[in-house]
């Protein structure tokens, strides 16, 4: 009995070390220390460990967090200690953080579970035999499933400051929609010797290393959940990595390294499709989370999507997240498109201007249309209706990108890595079949892919190489990754240039490229990243938290109507592309101000008016049809010329105030370009022009490393920077202190006073 008890005690000491995160060496060391009288038992346990590793197909290596000092060599740098020492510093002598928010030194908690994607961020790493797209998809899947998981990228060796690496990093971040920070170091670490890998650890101790080739999504999920269980057991508290399930606007993160590029007219135009009969093109402006509809002359006709998220409804209020390929169904007058980061297929009814979700069907079933649900969602207090299923079904869409229509009323959907094909019923949204592996995908839709890609044979190879990148070819199909980025329209090949942030027309007859000259920017409205939600803006004393204002001015006036006339000086060396549209201006009054209106007394609002008001507006339009049509023609002519008598922007509004304090908040989006005389000597001035443009796009990061990266990215675009249209945001606040009402001689009546103020704003930086 004593011998059995001794064996049982030894087994209990050995078994906790046998799990997917333990190395074989650790288990054998523990078993061999059990004692000489337990040799047969240790041999049996060693066989169990070996068979476990063979069945799992993945063998994680555990590295000690203590540097092993050899008598013959210098101490090795410990990876975890190095990462921990850099968390509070954006830059150091041996490291640099990219894609990390400035001032966000506490981005990570010092305790918790960390997942590190290592070794896939430099262009040289693409030759190591791994597909970085697949690794990004795995990490982003885990990041979405476990919102409280600390995710970061890591790259050692090489020079991140080289001119060759900087444009690649910016394009990679934009293309793969990387929202987690990336740490670069010139030091070398032993963990990185065998190529790209995943590193998982808890509280900066006992890291687990999973080579890219042997770690699938299920293995990583199991390892994370095991670490989470250990953390709960040790702390005695329930630590839920999956989050609370509440919908918070701050949850949706966006790439930071290229945030200055967000103010360009197009921000990674990923895919395009056409309606040639209706003279319409549908452009997925992917990182602006919208689909722009324009005609063959570049005039913007409509826009689908208002901000990042997952929400159906009218085009102005619907939300997307990194839309990709689209397909226009002429019989239904509907546009079907891939909502990549939402793992969804959306359907836009062009006649009704309403967006709904075809897949996943569970999202449609969970939708609520009550007034209270709308209010709670807008305040960020509602249930997260767009939360995906708790379990990752093997048939579920995961980061789809390409979309094609087969002859059998089915959609063929392919992810960016061309590793998975989903066949979906176009009517019900049901997934009928899932095919894995590029060879099998070619058997099903290889001919359709080849037909798309064959259009590229007419284009210059050097231009395609720059536009497509180094990893766009697949097993004998060159530039397969561009298949959803091009279409035929009016004897031209239309192609998206994600490096130059533009849409090009290529004439097969003349062999000449030309840019689409976009106009009618008022349709785009006010960009979502300019205005802060009311619940996120609050005052502490006289300091406004949460928003930076270009101009703040105070006035003390009598109560009544106040007409506000604003004159804005645009930045030097720039010119307006077209006059400021009313749709690009947003006004709000707070406090004692009761009404905000335009110069003619029309209430300015970004929301659609009621049906009755629309009916009256239509009567007005009929009564003044001739005058309105003339005005529209004149505006179109002005927009195409881009030459205006006055470089100032004029904004007028009026408020009615009562005694007390109030504030008028104005946002506007000015569409500009650099003056052409700056580019007289293109070769010598090109770098100076890129620097000037980046400083105008985002003046708050003049000395940051992200500024250098954006400059190199613009220089690498190989395009004329003087025709690059960008948006300059305007944010101003007018504070009003309204005195008491003056009274008449009889002391009974109050007197309302009409007054006006002029505000001069300069956007020079």
ROGUBA-608211 format. One line per field, with one value per residue (C-alpha): x, y, z; chain. Coordinates in steps of 0.25 Angstrom, whole numbers. Layout:
BEGIN
px [X:...] .
py [Y:...] .
pz [Z:...] .
kette [A:...] .
END
This chain:
BEGIN
px [0:11:18:5:3:17:15:2:9:19:9:2:15:18:4:2:14:8:0:0:9:20:33:37:50:43:34:46:54:42:40:55:55:44:54:61:49:40:47:37:26:34:37:22:19:29:23:9:16:22:9:1:11:10:-6:-6:2:8:20:21:35:36:47:52:51:64:76:86:100:111:125:130:119:112:98:87:76:63:51:40:49:52:37:33:44:39:24:25:34:30:45:58:73:69:54:43:28:19:4:3:-5:4:2:-3:9:-1:-7:-4:-5:7:-1:-10:-9:0:0:12:12:27:35:25:26:38:38:50:42:33:43:43:32:21:8:7:-7:-11:-4:-11:-24:-21:-17:-28:-38:-33:-33:-47:-51:-43:-44:-36:-25:-12:-8:5:14:30:41:56:68:68:67:53:58:62:55:51:44:36:26:25:21:11:4:4:-3:-13:-15:-17:-24:-14:-19:-9:4:17:30:43:57:71:75:75:67:68:53:54:64:54:45:31:24:14:18:8:11:4:10:23:27:29:26:21:26:18:24:15:15:10:0:-14:-25:-31:-17:-15:-30:-27:-14:-20:-32:-23:-15:-28:-32:-19:-20:-34:-29:-17:-25:-37:-45:-52:-44:-53:-44:-56:-61:-74:-83:-86:-85:-75:-71:-56:-55:-54:-39:-32:-18:-10:3:-4:-15:-10:-14:-28:-30:-28:-40:-38:-31:-28:-37:-38:-48:-57:-69:-78:-92:-89:-103:-106:-92:-89:-76:-76:-63:-59:-52:-48:-41:-51:-62:-71:-74:-74:-83:-79:-81:-71:-67:-64:-76:-80:-94:-96:-89:-92:-87:-85:-74:-67:-77:-88:-101:-112:-121:-121:-108:-105:-106:-101:-88:-77:-63:-53:-62:-56:-61:-75:-84:-96:-108:-115:-129:-130:-123:-115:-101:-95:-82:-72:-71:-58:-55:-69:-68:-81:-88:-97:-107:-110:-123:-120:-134:-139:-125:-125:-114:-117:-109:-110:-100:-99:-114:-113:-110:-123:-131:-125:-128:-137:-144:-150:-147:-141:-131:-127:-124:-117:-108:-105:-101:-92:-101:-108:-105:-95:-104:-93:-85:-81:-85:-77:-72:-64:-71:-62:-72:-73:-67:-54:-48:-54:-49:-53:-67:-72:-85:-87:-97:-104:-110:-98:-87:-73:-66:-50:-42:-29:-20:-27:-28:-43:-55:-69:-81:-93:-107:-110:-124:-124:-109:-107:-93:-94:-80:-66:-53:-39:-26:-23:-22:-36:-41:-35:-43:-56:-54:-40:-46:-53:-40:-32:-43:-41:-26:-25:-29:-15:-7:-9:-3:12:19:27:14:7:19:18:3:2:13:23:13:1:4:-1:4:5:-6:1:-5:-17:-18:-23:-35:-45:-38:-41:-53:-56:-64:-66:-54:-45:-39:-42:-32:-30:-17:-15:-1:-5:-18:-26:-34:-29:-34:-25:-28:-24:-23:-14:-7:-9:-13:-22:-27:-42:-45:-55:-65:-77:-71:-83:-89:-79:-83:-75:-65:-68:-54:-55:-67:-67:-79:-86:-84:-69:-68:-68:-63:-54:-54:-51:-44:-51:-46:-47:-46:-36:-41:-35:-41:-48:-54:-63:-73:-82:-96:-110:-120:-127:-123:-108:-103:-89:-81:-68:-57:-46:-32:-28:-14:-3:1:-12:-25:-39:-43:-58:-66:-70:-83:-94:-93:-79:-83:-88:-93:-98:-103:-102:-106:-115:-115:-128:-126:-115:-118:-111:-111:-125:-131:-131:-128:-115:-116:-108:-121:-132:-144:-158:-167:-176:-165:-159:-173:-172:-158:-162:-173:-162:-153:-164:-167:-153:-148:-141:-134:-129:-124:-116:-110:-106:-99:-91:-87:-82:-74:-67:-64:-57:-49:-44:-41:-48:-47:-46:-37:-45:-56:-69:-78:-91:-100:-110:-114:-125:-120:-126:-119:-108:-96:-96:-86:-87:-79:-76:-69:-65:-58:-50:-45:-32:-19:-6:-4:2:13:20:23:31:43:37:50:56:43:36:41:38:24:22:27:18:6:8:9:-4:-11:-7:1:1:11:22:33:28:34:20:22:35:27:16:26:33:20:15:29:28:14:21:10:9:6:0:-13:-15:-28:-28:-38:-34:-43:-48:-53:-57:-64:-71:-74:-86:-88:-102:-106:-120:-131:-132:-146:-155:-159:-171:-162:-172:-168:-154:-146:-140:-127:-122:-107:-96:-81:-70:-60:-47:-40:-26:-23:-8:1] .
py [0:10:7:9:23:27:23:31:43:43:42:54:62:58:59:74:76:68:78:84:95:87:82:68:72:77:65:55:63:63:48:44:51:42:32:19:11:17:15:6:16:27:20:18:32:36:28:35:48:44:39:51:60:51:51:67:69:81:82:95:99:105:115:119:134:133:136:124:129:121:122:123:132:146:145:143:154:150:152:154:163:171:173:176:187:194:195:209:215:217:217:213:210:196:197:204:202:204:204:208:220:232:234:220:215:207:200:187:182:176:164:156:146:151:146:150:149:149:149:153:168:170:168:159:149:146:137:128:118:123:131:143:145:132:136:150:143:134:145:154:143:141:156:156:144:149:164:164:156:165:164:169:167:166:166:165:168:176:191:196:210:206:213:199:194:206:206:191:192:203:196:183:190:196:183:173:183:181:188:182:189:184:184:184:182:181:171:156:146:131:129:135:126:116:126:132:127:130:132:131:134:139:149:150:136:122:126:115:116:110:109:114:101:93:102:103:112:101:98:113:114:102:108:121:115:106:118:126:114:114:129:127:116:124:137:131:141:139:146:145:148:148:161:166:166:180:189:200:209:208:193:195:199:204:203:215:215:220:229:241:234:233:248:244:244:228:220:206:205:190:185:190:185:192:194:197:199:209:216:213:207:202:204:198:209:198:205:216:205:210:207:219:219:228:230:229:243:241:249:242:238:231:225:212:212:223:217:204:194:184:190:189:201:213:215:228:220:206:201:193:188:187:183:176:170:173:168:176:168:175:168:171:185:180:181:168:171:164:171:165:168:165:151:155:156:169:173:187:190:202:206:206:211:200:191:177:165:152:144:141:139:139:154:156:149:156:170:179:192:198:212:209:199:210:219:209:205:220:222:209:203:192:178:175:170:168:158:146:132:127:115:116:107:100:105:119:130:135:148:146:155:151:149:143:138:125:120:112:124:122:131:127:133:132:138:146:135:126:115:114:114:115:112:120:120:134:134:129:131:117:111:99:94:98:94:95:97:105:93:89:103:103:91:98:113:113:117:129:134:132:141:152:152:151:166:169:164:177:185:188:178:188:195:182:178:191:191:176:174:162:151:153:141:127:114:119:129:143:154:146:155:166:158:167:180:181:181:185:198:205:198:202:193:199:196:200:205:202:208:221:222:224:218:217:215:207:208:195:203:214:207:220:221:232:236:237:251:250:261:264:261:266:252:246:255:258:246:238:240:255:257:251:245:253:242:243:258:264:276:277:291:300:288:280:265:256:266:275:288:296:309:313:327:334:344:352:356:359:348:347:343:342:341:335:337:329:331:320:322:308:304:311:304:297:300:296:285:289:299:294:286:287:272:273:283:278:288:286:296:292:300:312:312:306:305:304:307:311:325:324:318:304:294:287:272:260:251:249:258:252:248:260:269:261:263:278:279:271:282:293:286:285:299:304:293:302:310:298:291:304:305:290:292:304:296:284:294:300:287:282:295:295:310:320:335:333:323:326:316:323:316:323:319:325:322:327:328:330:336:327:320:312:306:305:293:293:282:282:274:283:275:281:278:284:296:291:302:294:283:291:282:269:261:271:275:262:259:273:272:258:264:276:267:258:271:276:262:261:272:266:255:264:258:244:232:229:242:237:224:232:241:228:222:234:235:220:222:226:236:251:256:269:263:255:260:260:264:275:274:287:287:300:303:317:319:329:336:342:353:355:361:376:381:391:404:398:387:376:373:367:371:361:366:362:362:356:352:349:338:337:323:319:305:308:298] .
pz [0:3:-10:-18:-10:-14:-29:-28:-22:-33:-44:-38:-39:-53:-60:-59:-68:-79:-88:-102:-97:-91:-98:-98:-92:-79:-78:-79:-69:-59:-61:-60:-46:-40:-34:-38:-33:-43:-56:-62:-59:-65:-78:-79:-77:-87:-97:-94:-96:-109:-114:-110:-118:-130:-130:-128:-140:-133:-123:-116:-111:-97:-95:-81:-78:-71:-79:-79:-77:-84:-80:-94:-100:-96:-89:-99:-99:-94:-103:-92:-84:-96:-100:-86:-85:-97:-94:-89:-99:-114:-118:-112:-116:-120:-123:-129:-128:-140:-142:-127:-123:-118:-103:-102:-93:-85:-98:-91:-77:-71:-67:-76:-88:-100:-114:-122:-138:-141:-154:-165:-166:-175:-190:-189:-180:-192:-197:-185:-191:-182:-186:-177:-181:-175:-162:-162:-163:-151:-142:-146:-144:-130:-127:-131:-123:-110:-110:-97:-102:-104:-118:-124:-136:-134:-144:-141:-150:-162:-163:-162:-166:-180:-191:-197:-184:-180:-192:-191:-176:-179:-191:-183:-171:-180:-189:-177:-168:-157:-144:-134:-131:-137:-129:-138:-132:-138:-128:-131:-123:-122:-124:-137:-144:-150:-157:-155:-142:-132:-118:-106:-92:-79:-69:-77:-73:-79:-94:-104:-118:-129:-143:-154:-162:-150:-143:-148:-142:-133:-127:-124:-118:-109:-104:-101:-93:-85:-81:-78:-69:-62:-59:-54:-44:-40:-37:-32:-41:-54:-65:-78:-90:-99:-93:-87:-100:-99:-112:-110:-121:-116:-119:-134:-136:-149:-154:-148:-155:-168:-161:-168:-181:-176:-180:-195:-204:-206:-195:-200:-212:-212:-222:-233:-241:-252:-257:-271:-276:-264:-266:-251:-245:-231:-223:-210:-203:-193:-182:-182:-180:-191:-205:-215:-227:-238:-253:-265:-263:-248:-243:-230:-230:-216:-205:-197:-182:-171:-162:-158:-151:-155:-157:-167:-172:-181:-188:-180:-166:-170:-165:-172:-168:-179:-191:-203:-216:-221:-232:-238:-241:-252:-251:-237:-237:-225:-222:-214:-208:-198:-184:-181:-166:-163:-170:-177:-190:-191:-201:-205:-212:-221:-224:-209:-204:-193:-189:-183:-179:-187:-179:-167:-166:-151:-151:-159:-149:-137:-143:-135:-141:-128:-125:-111:-118:-128:-116:-108:-120:-123:-108:-109:-98:-106:-108:-118:-129:-139:-130:-137:-133:-121:-128:-141:-151:-161:-172:-167:-176:-170:-176:-190:-201:-215:-220:-234:-239:-245:-255:-244:-236:-226:-222:-222:-210:-208:-197:-200:-199:-208:-198:-196:-206:-201:-210:-205:-210:-215:-211:-197:-193:-189:-191:-199:-200:-195:-203:-197:-205:-217:-227:-223:-225:-239:-243:-239:-244:-250:-264:-257:-250:-263:-271:-261:-260:-275:-276:-269:-281:-288:-277:-275:-266:-258:-254:-251:-242:-234:-233:-229:-220:-219:-214:-224:-233:-230:-236:-251:-250:-250:-242:-238:-225:-234:-240:-232:-234:-249:-259:-273:-275:-288:-296:-284:-273:-260:-249:-234:-231:-216:-216:-222:-216:-229:-239:-254:-268:-277:-292:-299:-313:-308:-297:-288:-274:-269:-255:-251:-248:-237:-233:-226:-212:-204:-206:-197:-186:-173:-171:-159:-153:-152:-142:-128:-122:-112:-101:-104:-102:-88:-81:-69:-64:-76:-84:-94:-94:-106:-117:-123:-129:-140:-135:-122:-120:-109:-111:-101:-107:-104:-106:-119:-133:-136:-150:-151:-163:-164:-173:-174:-180:-186:-184:-192:-205:-207:-215:-214:-223:-223:-214:-200:-201:-190:-189:-184:-172:-159:-149:-134:-123:-109:-96:-97:-113:-118:-133:-143:-157:-170:-176:-182:-170:-174:-163:-166:-162:-167:-165:-175:-174:-172:-184:-183:-184:-195:-202:-201:-205:-218:-221:-219:-228:-239:-237:-239:-248:-258:-248:-241:-253:-257:-244:-244:-258:-253:-240:-249:-258:-246:-240:-253:-254:-239:-241:-232:-230:-215:-208:-195:-190:-185:-175:-170:-159:-149:-135:-126:-112:-98:-86:-81:-88:-101:-111:-126:-132:-146:-154:-169:-179:-189:-202:-206:-215:-216:-225:-238:-238:-227:-236:-247:-245:-242:-239:-229:-222:-221:-207:-202:-208:-201:-188:-189:-192:-180:-171:-176:-175:-161:-154:-140:-144:-150:-143:-142:-149:-155:-163:-170:-173:-180:-188:-193:-197:-205:-212:-215:-222:-235:-238:-239:-225:-230:-235:-222:-215:-200:-189:-179:-167:-160:-146:-139:-126:-124:-109:-106:-93:-94:-84:-79:-87:-88:-84:-90:-83:-76:-70:-75:-90:-93:-105:-115:-121:-135:-136:-144:-142:-152:-149:-157:-157:-162:-165:-169:-162] .
kette [A:A:A:A:A:A:A:A:A:A:A:A:A:A:A:A:A:A:A:A:A:A:A:A:A:A:A:A:A:A:A:A:A:A:A:A:A:A:A:A:A:A:A:A:A:A:A:A:A:A:A:A:A:A:A:A:A:A:A:A:A:A:A:A:A:A:A:A:A:A:A:A:A:A:A:A:A:A:A:A:A:A:A:A:A:A:A:A:A:A:A:A:A:A:A:A:A:A:A:A:A:A:A:A:A:A:A:A:A:A:A:A:A:A:A:A:A:A:A:A:A:A:A:A:A:A:A:A:A:A:A:A:A:A:A:A:A:A:A:A:A:A:A:A:A:A:A:A:A:A:A:A:A:A:A:A:A:A:A:A:A:A:A:A:A:A:A:A:A:A:A:A:A:A:A:A:A:A:A:A:A:A:A:A:A:A:A:A:A:A:A:A:A:A:A:A:A:A:A:A:A:A:A:A:A:A:A:A:A:A:A:A:A:A:A:A:A:A:A:A:A:A:A:A:A:A:A:A:A:A:A:A:A:A:A:A:A:A:A:A:A:A:A:A:A:A:A:A:A:A:A:A:A:A:A:A:A:A:A:A:A:A:A:A:A:A:A:A:A:A:A:A:A:A:A:A:A:A:A:A:A:A:A:A:A:A:A:A:A:A:A:A:A:A:A:A:A:A:A:A:A:A:A:A:A:A:A:A:A:A:A:A:A:A:A:A:A:A:A:A:A:A:A:A:A:A:A:A:A:A:A:A:A:A:A:A:A:A:A:A:A:A:A:A:A:A:A:A:A:A:A:A:A:A:A:A:A:A:A:A:A:A:A:A:A:A:A:A:A:A:A:A:A:A:A:A:A:A:A:A:A:A:A:A:A:A:A:A:A:A:A:A:A:A:A:A:A:A:A:A:A:A:A:A:A:A:A:A:A:A:A:A:A:A:A:A:A:A:A:A:A:A:A:A:A:A:A:A:A:A:A:A:A:A:A:A:A:A:A:A:A:A:A:A:A:A:A:A:A:A:A:A:A:A:A:A:A:A:A:A:A:A:A:A:A:A:A:A:A:A:A:A:A:A:A:A:A:A:A:A:A:A:A:A:A:A:A:A:A:A:A:A:A:A:A:A:A:A:A:A:A:A:A:A:A:A:A:A:A:A:A:A:A:A:A:A:A:A:A:A:A:A:A:A:A:A:A:A:A:A:A:A:A:A:A:A:A:A:A:A:A:A:A:A:A:A:A:A:A:A:A:A:A:A:A:A:A:A:A:A:A:A:A:A:A:A:A:A:A:A:A:A:A:A:A:A:A:A:A:A:A:A:A:A:A:A:A:A:A:A:A:A:A:A:A:A:A:A:A:A:A:A:A:A:A:A:A:A:A:A:A:A:A:A:A:A:A:A:A:A:A:A:A:A:A:A:A:A:A:A:A:A:A:A:A:A:A:A:A:A:A:A:A:A:A:A:A:A:A:A:A:A:A:A:A:A:A:A:A:A:A:A:A:A:A:A:A:A:A:A:A:A:A:A:A:A:A:A:A:A:A:A:A:A:A:A:A:A:A:A:A:A:A:A:A:A:A:A:A:A:A:A:A:A:A:A:A:A:A:A:A:A:A:A:A:A:A:A:A:A:A:A:A:A:A:A:A:A:A:A:A:A:A:A:A:A:A:A:A:A:A:A:A:A:A:A:A:A:A:A:A:A:A:A:A:A:A:A:A:A:A:A:A:A:A] .
END
